[in-house]
Amino acid sequence: MRAIFYAVLLLLTVFSLPVTAMDYRLGSGDIVHITVYDHPELLLETRVDEQGKISFPLIGGVTVAGHTASTAQRLIAEALESGGFIKKPQVNLIVKEYRSKQVAVLGQVNKPGKYPLDTTSTVSDLLAQAGGVTLDGADDLTLIHNQDGKSQRIKIDTKSLFQDGQFDLNHQVTDGDVIFVPRAAVFYIYGEVQKPGAFRLEKNMNVMQALSLGGGITLRGTQKGIQIRRQGADGQPVKVKAALTDPVLENDVVYVKESLF
């Protein structure tokens, strides 16, 4: 099932339709490479400063933050021509490093860190850049989305997104957003089972399914002696006699007793 998840993630990434880098709007910290045709002496590679400007030969400061690369190169060309320096200059501006807009991908991903937004990107795009979710990652992730100075927490069920095709869950991300993938919920099983230990808790899992992950009951165990030990509403541990169809919850301990006969 997890293999299908990653296959669908790869397909979503390959067939997504991001806006081209030419639609990216420059910001402070971006590194740009600028050339002017037939004027090699004007070649410049520089950083957009905190005021959103670059300092270009002959014309001085040019505000480029908030503009696309094509608009920024037009502004430089117009300044060169209006200043009487070059007639009909052909300016080319390329963004070498995208540093002004970033999204953090944290938690149970293979390559956690900050990733630049060089195009219009979605949650699936950023997960792919981060190497995908680890085997210990949960199916539900949290997107902390910043809009109008306010943070909004959005819970995304990745199984519904990638396996069920609910693409409305594939939210677009913006500068300063955080994608957090928590560790998957687990339960514990011990006693008279073949493979006691901790296991990943799947949605709507029942005791019978939990026992199957534990390799089944040993010859000395009995279905009549199954208990679930969990934390009660008051925070104190409680013991519950369990049937095979009873649900298993996060951090439950399923205990199989030894048969007396």
N, C-alpha and C positions, 0 to 999 in steps of 0.2 A: 504494500500500500504506500509506504514511504517512497519507493522507487517511482511509482506513478506520479506522486506529488512533485518530485523533482523534474520528471520528464515534462509535465505540464508547465512547470515554472520556466523551463528552458524554452518551450514553444512560445509562451507568452512574451518572453524577452526577445526572441528572434523576430516575431511577427508584430511586435508593438509598433506604433506609428509616432515616434517622438518628433517634436518640432526640430528643425535643423538648428545647428549651432549659430547660424546667421541670425536667428531670432532671439538669441541670448542677449540680455541687457547687461552691459558692463557695470562693474562696481569697484569699490576700493579694494585694493589688493590684487586684482587681476594683472597678469603680465601680458603685455601686447607687443607684437612685432609689426613695425610699420615701414613700408618702403614707398618710394616715389619713383615712378618709371623714368629711367634715363637720368636719375639724380642719385647715384649711390652714396654721395656724401650726406644725404638726408636719412639714410637707414637708421632706425632707432628701435631698440628693445628696452622697454621701461615698464614700471609699475604704476598703476593708477593710484594716486595718493589719497589721503584721508578726505580731502575735499572733492574727490571725484575727478581730479584733473590730471593731465599729463603735460609735461613741458616739451614742446616740439621746436626743433631748430627754426630760426628766423621769425616764428610767430609767437613763441612763448606758450603761456598756459592755455590749454583747451579743455573745456569740461566735456568729458565723455561718459561719465557715470549716468546710468539710466537710458543710454542710447544703445542701439544695436551696433555691430561692427560696421555695417554698411552706412549707417547714419553718421557714425564717428568719422569714418574716412571721408565722407562728403564734407563734414564740418572743417576738417583739416584742409581739404582741397580748396574750399571756398576762402579760407583765411589766407592761404598761400597766394591765391589769385587776386583777392581784394587788396592784399598788401603790396601787390606789384612785383612779387618775387618770381612766380612761374605762371606762364599762360596755360590754361587748361591742364592742370596737373592731374596725373593718374595715380591716385593714392590707394594703397592696399593695406588693410589692417587685419591682422590675424591674432586671435586670442591664443597665446601659447600655454598659459596656465590659468585655470578657473579657480579663483580663490575667494571671491567675494560672497558666493552663495554656496552653502554647504548643508548637508543633512547628516546627522549622526545615526548610525545603525549599531545598536548595542545589544548585549545579551547573548543568547545562544545562536550565534551565526559564526561561520567559519573565519571570517575576516572582519571583526568589529572595528569601527573607526569612523572618521568623518569622510564623506564623499562629496566632491564638487558637483554642482548642478550646471552642466554645460548645455543641457536641453530641458525641455518640459519633461519631467520624469514622474513616475508613479511608484507605489510601494513595491510592485514586482520588479521594477527596474533596479531599485536600490538593493533589494534582497539578492538579486543576481550579482550585482557588483560586489556585495559582501560575501559571495561564495555560497549563498543559500543557508538554510537553517540546519543546524547540527542535528544529530540523531536524538540528542537530549532536549531539543527545543520543543516548546508547546505548539499546539495547533492554533491557539489564539495569540495574536500579538497586539501591542498597543501602539498607535500612532499619536504622538503628541504634536498637534498641528497648531501653528501660530497664525492668527489672523486678526488684523486690526488691533494689535497689541495684546490680545488675549489668547491664552492657551486652551486648547480643546483636546480632550482625551477621547480617542476613537478606538474602540475594540474591533478587531478584524479577525474573523474566522477564516483562516487560510484554506481549510478544506472546502468550505463553501465557495471560496474564490477560485481555487485552482481545479478542484475536482467537479464541482457542481456548476461552474461557469457563471457565478454571480459577479460579473465584472464591475458592477457598481461599487463593490467593496475595494476595488483597486484605485484608491484615492490618489489624486495628484499631490505631490509633496512640494513644499516651498522652502525657501531659505530659513534655517533655524529649526526646522522640524526634527523630531527624534522618533526613530522606529526602535521599539524595544521588544525583543523576543524572550519571554521568561523561560525558565526551565520547566519541562513538562511535569504535570502532577504525577505522583507515584503512590502505590500502595505496597503493603508488605504481606508476605505469606510465609508461615512457618508451621512447624509441627510435622505431622505425618503426611508430607508431600514429597515428591521426587526431587524438586528443585526449589528449596526455600530461598527467599531473598526479596529484593525490591524490584518492582516491575512498573513499567509505564501504564498509567491509568487512561484507558480509552473512554470516550463518551458513552454513557449508558451501559457501562460494563456491569455484569452481575457476577454473583459468586461462582457460578459454573464456569464462566469464561475466565475468571481469575484462577480457578483451580487448574484449568487447562494450561495456563502460562506457567504454573508451578509444576507441570509434568503429571498432574493427577495425584490422587490419593494413593499412598502406599498400601500394601497388603495389611498392614497393622492399623491403618486409619479407618475412620468411619464417617459417613456423611451425617450421621445423627449427632456427631460431636463437633460440628463446625461453629465457631464463634467469630464475631467481629468485635474488635476492640477499637473504639474510636473516642474522640473528644466530644463530650456532651456540650450542651448549650451553656452550661455554667463553667466550662473550661476544664472540668474534671473528667478523667477517663471512665468510660462505661463499657460494659460487656453486653453484647446483643447476640442471642441465639439466632443463627442465620439459616435460611432456606437457600436452595440453589438458585432461586430466581430473585433473591434480594439484591438491591443495588450495592455496589462498592463505591465508597467515596474517597476523596483525596486523603492520604495519610492513614487510611484504615489499615488495621492489622488483621488479616484473616488467619485464624488459628484452627488447625485440624487436630482434634484429639485422637489419642490411641484408643482402639476398640478394647473393651474389657473382656470380650469373649473371642 
